[in-house]
Amino acid sequence: MNQKRWTILLFAVLILAVIFIYQYYTSNYTNEGIADKVLNQDGYTVTLRSEHIPVEIFVKPEWITFKVNDPMKQDIRVAELHNSNLLLDVLNRGSDIYFTFKTTFNMENPSGVFIYNGIFHEDGISTYSSANVRLFDKNMREFSVGQTGVGPGASFSFGIDPEEQKLIREGFYVKYDDFNVYNYVKDSFK
């Protein structure tokens, strides 16, 4: 009976050790773990490199959901810049077609660069209050933007109202100027 208790105890300790090692690894060595620590400035120093870099993206017509019943198109990779990916989600809400550009980060190293549409302070992050988005048809004629939004994270979004949707049938350009480029470095590597 005593040996059975020791076997169970040893097995429980082994399971706890594996869980601890897994959590430590995912928190400190995976892309998601490093990104979370960088964005929270937990063990990483973040410094501004460039402000308001211009980003221009062409949204292809096959990415646009023109019918209300069409399924939402998600995670279309539209750009990669400064070790960050811009992914597009498109949803026809009936009242407008809504475009969301999400940002994911490639942070598998203890130092690097990334883009973010906010300002890092010692006490946290402040984001811009509105999205600085400009839209152009395929002939580079500007047209109006509907509802805009910023967040969560480094994402931005906007709607295109029904009266403007004829202008995007052959695709359109998005110009966005609210991303900043940041350097990050793990504190122990200073």
N, C-alpha and C positions, 0 to 999 in steps of 0.2 A: 504494500500500500504506500509506503514511504517513497519508493522509487517512482510510482505512478504520479505522485504529487510533484516530485522534482521534474519529471518529464513534462507535465502540464505547465509548470512554472517556467521552465526553460523555453518551451514552445511559445508561451505568452510574451516573454522577454524578446525572443527572436522576432515575433510579429511586430511588437512595438518598435524595435530597432529598424526594421525594414520600413515601417511607416515614417519614422523620423527621418531616415536617410532619403526617402522619396520626397518628402515635403521640403527638406533642406535643398535637395537638388533642384526641384521644380521652382523653388523660390529664388535661387541664386544663379542657376546656370541655364535656364530655358529662356527663350525669347519673351514669353509672357511674364515670367517672373522678373527678369531684368527690366522690362518696360514698366511694370508696376512700380518697382523700386525707383527707377529714374523719374517717373512722373510724380511720385510722392517725395522725391529728393531724400530717399531713405538709403544713406550710404553712398550716394552719388551727388556730384556737383554738376549743376546745369548752368551753362553760360550762353548768353545771346550772341549769335554769330552774325546774322543778317535779319533786318526787319522788313516786313511787308513784301516778300518776294512775289513777283507776278507768276501766276499759274494759268495756263491756257489749255483747255481740254476740248476736243471735238467729240460730241455725243453722237454716235452713229444712229441712223434711223431704226436699225433692227434692235436696238436696245430700248426703244421707247414703247410703252404700252399705251396704244391709242384707244383701245376699247376698255370699258369699265370692267367687263368680265374677264379680261386677260389676267393671267396670274402675275403676281409681282415678280419682276426680274431682280435678282439679288447677286451681290458680290461680283460684279463685272469689274475686272481689273482695268482701270483706265490710264493709270500713270504710276511711275516709280520715280521718286526724287528724294535725294538726301536720306537714303536708307529707310524710306517710308513709302507705303503703297496707298494709292487712292482707289477705293472700291465704290462702285456705284450701285445703288438700289433705286428702282423706278416703280412707282405705283400710280395707277390711274384711280383717283378718288372720286371721280364723277364731276366734282366741282372744279378740279384741276388735275394736272399730272404732276406728281411730286417726285423730285429728284433729291436723293441724299447721298452725299459723298463722305464715306467713312475713311478714317486713316488708320492703318495698321503699321506697326513698326518692326524693323529688322534689327533687333538689339541683342545679338548673341555674343557680343564682345564687351569687355569691361570699359571700353570707350568708343565713341563714335559721334555721329550726327543724326538729327531727326528734325522733322517739321512739326509745328504745333500752332494752332490759331489762338494763342493766348500768351500771356506774359507770366513768367515764373518769378515769384518773389520768395523770400526766405520763409514766409508763413503760408505759402501755398501758391495756387495758380489763379489768375484772373483771366477770364475770357472776354472777347470783344462782345459788345452788347447786340450787334446786328451783323449779319453777313454782308460783306462788301462784294456783291456778285453783280456782274454785268453779263448780259446775254446778247449774242449776235447770230443772225441767220447765216446760212452757208455762204452768202455774198458779203458777209461782214457788216451788215446793217443792224444797228442796235435795236432791240425791242424791250418792252417793259417786263420786269420781273414781278411775279405775284408775291405771295407770302414767303418770307425768308426766316431761317433759324440757324442757331449755332449750338453745337453739342448734341449728344454727350461726347465727352472726350474731345478729339480734334476733328469732329465732323461739322459739316455745314450742309444746309438744305434750302431748297426753294421750290415754289410751285409755278406752273405756267397755266394761266387761265385759258378757258376754251377759245376766246377770241384771238389769242396769240398762237394757238396750236397749229394753225395752217403754216406758220413760219418755220416750224420745226420738222415738217414732214420729210425733209431731205437731210436732217441732222442740223446741229447748231453748235456754236462755240460758247463755252463758259469761261469767263475771265474772273479770277478770284485773287485778291491782293492781301488777304489777312493772315497768310502763313508766315511764321518766323522760322528761321533756321537756328537750331541750338546744337551746341556741343555738350556731350555728357562724358563724365569720367568717374570711375569708381574711386572713392576717397582714398583708398590705400595706394593708388597709383599716381598720386600727385607728385 
